[in-house]
């Protein structure tokens, strides 16, 4: 694998010369020539590409870590529906440096998810007329039926970003269609493929040493002894249809901390995506209309086992884990949520089976959380998706929960050992054509519904949402313009208003591969026992300028806002700015600057700022090669409050800084070496950032395959 397509093996490969530009053009002749080639042997599936470029110096191909292949760069590859179900596929794409991006695509609702990683190889070369790419995929990385010969669905793809983002496929994609994978070309002629027996064992060893402040921030740091840790992840694929994962003492440490989110004036818990490998096999089967599965609720597993498979039209996944505890449990309500510390162990089980019926499906989900504090939470219920036509589909889910809370009133007032039972329902209809689209969504959650293994921060409400839009595709400055209207009403189970909204707006695509979306939000929102009117201008803008500034994103709102902590009207804004800069191909600098502020009237009727919250983050990565890099991150989170405007005691200032440095070397996604350092500081009363903790760590892991 070297990116050289003059090898004899490619001379008899199947060639694909016909490609279509699906964006911004409507299935037209692409502006550049692309050729794909396909082949296979008894172990691997191969794909190669010749991507011509009239100006090779304009190719955008920075070095980066795995999956860091954004839309503003050149890349290409294959999208394979090995089960040939027209709904699910894996994406294996690479840029002209050979940097890999892999993901799963589920038209059934999960969409594209780049969290899962697969074993495959890629190599690329830039030449004087464009670039070439070779891809080699072990059949053990694909999930296909036990048939001979095979028929798969396949799409070849090229991303060609210049003034516009040109998306080029080996198949047509009609505008307004409600499916993506269903448009795949048929791939036939595959026979005598491996039937399983693949084994991967990835043991690891790590060591860390932490030091924490003995008292208040700024007090001396007391170092703990070095903590060694070892464990193993095992994946066994007995057949091409089934996968079994097991883990003992898994290493779920986050090498890169989650980007902070501003929590000031937020009513509900904040969501962070799953990144831990053990949970990601068959991840699309965890996705349902109600988010009853949120694997980050399993905080610190001592061990875990996971089975996933497909047999004919039936797909299944089942996961069990012994969670040592830690983290938080969401305590939901109709107008806000709170958190309770989970300082006890629990045994978690999650299972789902899905039966495909043509392009539609029916499914059953079961979750069970048995806590060591004599509590439990059990959730069960069906869901479905009915694709009536290329323009319409309906999805729905009905869940029932049975809960006995832990007898821990010291941790949460509702944890008295009481029994709770309730139901939750979700029903959605989507209509989409070339120009006109419509969307309707109804949700109904009982007061006592709980999903401790999921992410359900709001219960005790009924919500109906509607949206309709009309899209045109002009020529010239704009290539797409969609005008839309949103209507939404949410009430509690007694019929009292929680919120209502009427919101017209427009979204558009323009030069520099830009996207802009503006809307006027006119709504009413309840806080406490009062309802307040609110009018806001909400904006989303993103552009990809040429050369060094690869991406700039600006989002936020300005206008009226509610002080939810003190239940009164105010005026405020959020400004969220992100930028990605590539001074040269080996260096990437990501900048994030988020600000939120809120002003209210004091007793004299004078408007004054209640609080100002901010997140500042700099992330610099120097990539030596496609396998090794050094990354430095600095992040500061701060909030300033006017004590005289609060109705209950608060701190006037708080701030926290976290910094980290990491060296990484990766043979593949499971054979890695990490050496890192972390530093934590907090703002003191005299406005100093005083140390509160530091950590040194190292990890080595190697994947043995058979």
Buried (B, 14 or more C-beta within 10 A) or exposed (E): EEBEBEEEEBEEBEEBEEBBBBBBBBBEEBEBBBBBBBBBEEEBBBBBBBBEBEEBEEBBBBBBBBBBBBEBBBBBBBBBBBBBBBBBBBBBBBBBBBBBBBBBBBBBBBEEBBBBBBBBBBBBBBBEEBBBBBBBBBBBBBBBBBEEEBBBBBBBBBBBBBEBBBBBBBBEBEBBBBBBBBBBBEBEEBEEBBBBEBBBBBBBBBBBBBBBBEEEBBEEBEEEEEEEBEBBBBBBBBBBBBBBBBBBEBBBBEBEEEBBEBEBBBBBBEEEEBBBBBBBBBBBBBBBBBBBBBBBBBBBBBBBBBBBBBEEBEBBBBBBBBBBBEBEBBBBBBBBBBEBBBEBBBBBBBBBBBBBEEBBBBBBBBBBBBBBBEBBBBBBBEBBBBBEEBBBBBBBBBBBBBBBBBBBEEBBEBBEEEEBBBBBBBBBBBBBBBEEBBBBBBBBBBBBBBBBBBBBBBBBBBBBBBBBBEBEBEEEEBBBBBBBBBBBBBBBBEEEEBBBBBBBBEBBBBBBBBBBBBBEBBBBBBBEEEBBEBEBBBBBBBBBBBEEBBBBBBBBBBBBBBBBBBBBBBBBBBBBBBBBBBEEEBBBBBBBBBBBBBBBBEEEEEEEBBBBBBBBBBBBBBBEEBBBBBBBBBBBBBBBBBEEBBEEEBEEEBBBBBBBBBBBBBEBBBBBBBBBBBBBBBBBEEEEBBBBBBBBBBBBBBBEBE
